[in-house]
Amino acid sequence: MGTNSLTEELESTQRYFHEEMSALRLGRAHPGLVENVMVNYYGTPTALKQLASVTVSDAQTLVIQPWDKNAFKDVEQALQKANLGASPTSDGNVLRIVIPQMTEERRLAMVKKVHEIAEKYKVRVRQIREEYNKKNKKDKEAGAISEDQLFNKQKELQNEIDTAIEALSAVAAEKEKEITTV
């Protein structure tokens, strides 16, 4: 069945899930909030992480230092347009973004968003399972595998799917804990 491609698909799904989770704004400074902001760099859309260092100076403050001083204004404009809930301030050398504390209402909305994102990725994992189950059944109908082999492949597939869904749930639970911890 090519377990490598199944594993790759599941890992890819989990990687995108992690990226989407890290991009959620939690009221705490985190480089993931801005690293993928697209900057118009000499006419080319470029991710901020390729143009500047992004560091956390304290729990609420991100410091962005563009490597190319000529790109400073472009980086500043991109951060202003990024709808981060906070505007960057500039001292001419670095940009600072102070992330406001989250309200209880915002925390509940974020927890709901985490659950929505997690469910979206769990559905994708189940779709992957469906695709592989169909492929295995076609192999059985074509005589490439026996009934026992089909049963074993389905069992192995379900184990991998269960593991992937558990991993997604664990990340979502961790993110929920992070959000609700004041």
C-alpha positions in Angstrom: 0.0 0.0 0.0 3.0 2.4 0.2 2.9 3.2 3.9 5.5 5.9 3.1 2.9 7.9 1.2 0.3 7.4 3.9 2.8 8.5 6.6 3.8 11.5 4.5 0.2 12.5 4.0 -0.5 12.2 7.7 2.7 14.1 8.7 1.9 16.8 6.1 -1.6 17.2 7.6 -0.1 17.4 11.1 2.5 19.9 10.0 -0.1 22.2 8.5 -2.2 21.8 11.7 0.8 22.9 13.8 1.4 25.9 11.6 -2.2 27.0 11.8 -2.2 26.5 15.6 1.0 28.5 16.1 -0.5 31.4 14.1 -3.4 31.8 16.6 -3.1 35.0 18.6 -3.0 34.1 22.3 -2.4 37.5 23.9 1.3 36.5 24.3 4.1 37.5 22.1 5.2 34.6 19.8 7.3 34.8 16.6 4.7 32.6 14.8 2.3 35.5 14.9 4.2 37.4 12.3 6.8 35.2 10.7 4.5 34.4 7.8 3.3 37.9 7.2 3.9 38.7 3.5 6.1 41.7 2.8 6.3 43.4 -0.6 10.1 43.1 -0.9 11.3 44.8 -4.1 8.0 43.8 -5.8 8.1 40.2 -4.6 5.8 38.9 -1.8 8.2 37.5 0.8 7.6 36.0 4.2 8.8 38.2 7.0 10.9 35.4 8.5 13.1 35.6 5.3 13.6 39.3 5.8 14.0 40.0 9.5 14.8 38.5 12.9 11.8 38.1 15.1 12.4 37.9 18.8 10.4 38.1 22.0 11.6 40.7 24.4 9.0 40.0 27.1 5.7 38.1 27.3 3.8 40.9 25.5 6.4 42.3 23.1 7.7 41.2 19.7 10.8 42.8 18.3 11.3 42.7 14.5 14.6 43.7 13.0 14.8 43.7 9.2 18.2 42.7 7.9 18.0 45.0 4.9 17.4 48.6 6.2 15.9 49.5 2.8 13.1 47.1 3.5 12.2 48.7 6.9 9.2 50.7 5.6 7.9 47.7 3.6 8.1 45.5 6.7 6.3 48.2 8.8 3.5 48.6 6.2 3.0 44.8 6.0 2.8 44.5 9.8 0.2 47.3 9.9 -1.9 45.6 7.2 -1.6 42.2 8.9 -4.5 42.9 11.3 -2.6 41.6 14.4 -4.7 43.6 16.8 -1.7 45.8 17.6 0.3 48.3 15.5 4.0 48.2 15.3 6.0 51.1 16.8 9.3 52.1 15.3 12.5 53.6 16.6 14.1 53.6 13.2 16.1 50.4 13.8 13.6 47.9 15.0 9.8 47.5 15.1 8.1 46.6 18.3 4.6 45.1 18.6 3.0 45.0 22.0 0.3 42.2 22.1 -2.7 43.2 24.2 -3.9 40.8 26.9 -6.9 38.7 25.9 -10.3 39.2 27.5 -12.3 36.2 28.8 -14.7 36.5 25.9 -11.7 36.4 23.4 -10.3 33.4 25.2 -13.6 31.5 24.8 -13.7 32.5 21.1 -10.1 31.2 20.6 -10.9 27.9 22.3 -13.9 27.5 19.9 -11.6 28.4 17.0 -9.0 25.7 18.1 -11.8 23.1 18.2 -13.0 24.2 14.7 -9.4 23.9 13.3 -8.8 20.6 15.0 -12.0 19.2 13.6 -11.1 20.4 10.1 -7.8 18.5 10.2 -9.5 15.4 11.8 -11.9 15.3 8.8 -8.9 15.5 6.5 -7.3 12.5 8.3 -10.5 10.6 7.9 -10.6 11.4 4.2 -7.1 10.0 3.9 -8.3 6.8 5.5 -11.2 6.6 3.1 -8.8 7.1 0.1 -6.6 4.3 1.3 -9.5 2.0 2.2 -10.8 2.4 -1.4 -7.4 1.7 -2.8 -7.1 -1.5 -0.7 -10.5 -2.7 -1.8 -9.6 -2.1 -5.4 -6.4 -4.2 -4.9 -8.5 -7.0 -3.3 -11.0 -6.9 -6.2 -8.2 -7.0 -8.7 -6.8 -10.0 -6.9 -3.6 -8.2 -5.9 -4.2 -9.0 -2.2 -6.2 -11.6 -0.3 -9.2 -11.1 2.0 -6.8 -11.6 5.0 -4.3 -9.1 3.6 -7.2 -6.6 3.1 -8.3 -7.1 6.7 -4.7 -6.6 8.0 -4.2 -3.5 5.8 -7.4 -2.0 7.1 -6.4 -2.7 10.7 -3.0 -1.1 10.2 -4.5 1.8 8.5 -7.0 2.4 11.3 -4.2 2.2 13.8 -2.2 4.9 12.0 -5.4 7.1 11.6 -6.1 6.7 15.3 -2.6 7.7 16.2 -2.8 10.8 13.9 -6.1 11.9 15.4 -4.8 11.4 18.9 -1.8 13.6 18.1 -4.1 16.3 16.7 -6.3 16.1 19.8 -3.3 16.4 22.1 -2.0 19.5 20.3 -5.5 21.0 20.4 -5.8 20.2 24.1 -2.4 21.8 24.8 -3.4 24.9 22.8 -6.6 25.1 24.7 -4.7 24.9 28.0 -2.4 27.6 26.8 -5.3 29.9 25.9 -7.2 29.4 29.1 -4.1 29.9 31.4 -4.1 33.5 32.4 
